[in-house]
């Protein structure tokens, strides 16, 4: 499995009329997740989310590729 960097957001059974709409739905949910949290709580939630998603992906090579791309330019 290789890292997919193309837009890949969707909700099963939901029809979208614009290609960017599923990504907008995710971004809105991400912002809502942080609403009313302190900076420290937001950092903790981000860390937990990263670990949950990394566990779901499971493929170390894919995770390393994602970390490399995430760090580029920082």
C-alpha positions, 0 to 999 in steps of 0.5 A: 500500500502506498500513501494516497495524497489525492482527495479521498473524503466521502460519506457512503451513500451521500452524493456531492455536487462539488469535488471539494465538499467532502473535504469541507465536511471533514474540515468542519468536523475537525473545527467542531472537535476543537470548539471550546477546548483550551490550547492544551486540550486541543493538542491532546485531542490532536495527538489522540486523533493521530494515534487512532488514525495511525493505528487504523492505517497500520502500515508503517511504510505508509505512516513513515511516508505521511510523516515525511511529507508532513514535515517537509517545509516546516 
